[in-house]
Amino acid sequence: MAVPLFDTSTPLAALRPRLLEVMQEVVEDGRYILGPNVSAFEQEFAAYCGAGHGIGVGNGTDALTIALRALGVGPGDEVVVPSFTFYASAEAIPPTGATPVFCDVDPDTFCVTPETVKAVMTPRTKAVIAVDLFGNVAPVREIEALGVPVVEDAAQAAGTTYVHGRPGGLGTIATFSFFPSKNLGGFGDGGMITTNDAEIADRVRMLRFHGSYDKVTYQHVGYNSRLDELQAAILRVLLPQLDGWADGRRAAGRHYAEAGLGELVTLPQPSPGADPAWHLYVVRHERADDLAGALEARGIGQKAYYRVPIHRQPAMAGLGAGADLPATEEVARTHLAIPMSAVLDADQAAEVVAAVRGFAAGA
């Protein structure tokens, strides 16, 4: 039985009539930029996260850059960011004029810790980007206790729960992506910034709209980055399904454990107090690339996402020169994402585990 890495279509099947209906409503209404669906979704998603304000933007990368600008990050500043994450987490920093400084991660949770952040902080550190990687949760409050604001990159963690609340409401400011493969994904690009700080929210609204309130007076050099009305209408249909989909992702993780996957590979570990809605289910194995080949031969979806960490990417190599990140190097070498979705069932999990077991026996 083939098992895909993702299954984004099955969860949407029953929702298609309503999705088509709301798309038609947007067309008939004729308001496509910052319309009523954007305003409503901003309020609904912020409430879901436990945040006072939600501001829709064009994508998750813009969300990070605008969030940093709203915190006052600029030329001469440094922003601490993990190297084991999607490239955009660091790519969003240079457009502010600031410099990325790469930190290590906890190899069990794949997230930054107060210790890994503190190890690279300097007097020029203006902010930290803490990534909720693969649906896990970074210790945002503990990192903010170091004395710098945290941008919580929660792009992969919609639907996750945590002892202190939901991602998006844990610290000074948070960012999300609604890329189609995300836990809450639209039908194109889209992003959101959430915060409980009214002044920061006000700056974000200006920055996303050319640095202006009214397109007459321009108070900042801003961005043209707004969540699309059509995407907002779609996301409003999907948001009420998110908790059920998150439960499905958690159940998929349990299926793997119950099928004995932990006897064969190192399983991802939830951060203390977290119940992750696994965006990706990333295991570790000493022969990860060989395992990937064996799974592919059996029709099992798999992917190594960050085999080359950001501090060794060509565009960042100068900034990352001399970085000592042993855990990052280890997880980059040994990680492998295996199938995960809101509808991955016990039989599919057993098929994946059987393929891994077959590889282990052959090895």
LUMKOL-760169 format. One record per residue (C-alpha): x, y negated, z. Coordinates in steps of 0.1 Angstrom, whole numbers, plus 5000, padded with zeros to 4 digits. Layout:
// residues N
XYZ
...
***
This chain:
// residues 363
500050005000
501449664990
501349395016
501849035005
503948785025
500848555026
497148595021
495648245017
492748334995
490848595016
490148355045
488648095021
486348335002
483248275023
483947895024
484147844986
480447724982
480847465009
484247354996
482947304961
479947114975
482146864995
484446814965
481446724944
480246484971
483546294970
483346264932
479746134934
480645894962
483545744943
485645644973
489045824968
491545624989
491045595027
487445675025
484945805051
486346165050
489846045058
488545845088
486446125101
489146385097
491646165114
489346145144
488446515144
492046645140
493346405167
490646525191
491546885183
495246815192
494346625223
495746305209
494145955209
495045865174
495446045141
496745875109
496646065076
499646035053
500646175019
502646475032
504546615062
507946465051
506546115048
504946175082
508346235098
509945925082
507045695091
506945835127
510645755131
510145405117
507245345140
509545435169
511945165157
514545405143
516845225119
520445165106
523145255132
520845495151
521245865154
518446125154
519046465168
517446745147
517947125146
519847265116
517747585116
514547445101
513047335068
515247075051
512546805053
513046785091
516446635085
515746485050
513246245066
515946075087
518345905062
515545695046
515245515079
518945415078
519745645107
522045945108
521046305115
522946475143
522446855142
521847065173
521547435180
518447645188
517447915212
517848235192
514848395208
512248125201
514047955172
513347615188
515547345203
516047325240
516947035264
520347185266
521047205229
519746855225
521746705254
524946865240
524946635210
523346325224
525345995223
524645635233
523345595197
520645855200
517345685193
515045985189
514846365187
512946575162
511846885180
510447145155
507747385165
509347645142
507247935128
504347845151
506247845183
506447545206
509547335215
509747205251
508846845241
508246715276
511446845290
513346695261
511646355265
512846375301
516346325288
515345965281
514645945244
511345975225
510546295207
508946335173
507246675175
507446825140
504347045144
503947125107
504047495113
502147505146
498547405140
496347645160
499047725186
498147685223
500447585251
500347545288
500647165285
498147135256
498247175218
500947075195
500346725184
499446605218
502546695238
504846395235
505246045221
504346125185
503846425163
503646515126
501846775106
501846905070
498747035053
500647205025
498547495012
500447775029
500247615064
497947745092
495647455082
496347405046
494647185020
494447224982
497547004977
499846784997
498746605028
500046505063
499046365096
500646165125
499246195159
499945995190
498445875223
500245535220
497945275205
500845035195
502745315177
499545415159
499045065148
502545045133
502045385116
498845255099
500744955086
503745155074
501645405055
499945115036
502844915022
503544765056
500244575055
496844565072
495044405042
497244425011
497644045014
500143995042
503044245043
504744265077
507044555070
508744725041
506445025042
505245315021
502445414998
501545735017
497945805024
496046125029
493846184999
490046155004
489446484985
491946665007
490446525039
486946645028
488446995023
490246995055
487146895074
485547215062
488547415072
489347265106
486447445125
487947775112
491447705126
491047865160
489648185145
492448195120
494948135147
493448425167
493948645136
497648545134
498148635170
496348965165
498649035136
501648985159
500149235183
499549485155
503249475148
504249535184
501749815189
503049985157
506549995173
508249725152
510149605183
511949945183
513449865149
514049485148
514249195172
510749035174
510248665178
509548555214
506948295224
508247995242
507348005279
503747905283
503047925245
500548155226
501748095190
499548105160
502448255139
502848055107
505648295097
506448615115
510248615116
512148915129
515948965132
518149245120
521949285115
521349395079
518549155071
519349125033
519449505030
516149535049
514649275025
515649484995
514049795011
510849615018
510649474983
511049824969
507949924989
505849624978
506149455011
506449075010
509448925028
511648615026
514748465042
513748105046
516847935060
519748155051
521947845046
521147605076
520847235069
524247125082
525747345055
523547225026
525347025000
523546705006
524146725044
527546885045
529346565052
527046485081
527246835095
531046875092
532447015124
529147105139
529447395163
526047575162
526647945169
523048045175
521947865143
524648055123
523448385139
519748345133
520348205098
522248525089
519948775106
516348645101
513648775078
510048675075
507648965070
503948955061
501748735082
498248585077
495048535095
493648855081
496649095083
495149405099
496449705118
496749925087
498749665069
501049615099
501549985102
502449995065
505149725070
506449905101
506650235083
508750075056
511049925082
511250265099
512150425066
514950175061
516250245096
516250615090
518050585057
520650345072
***
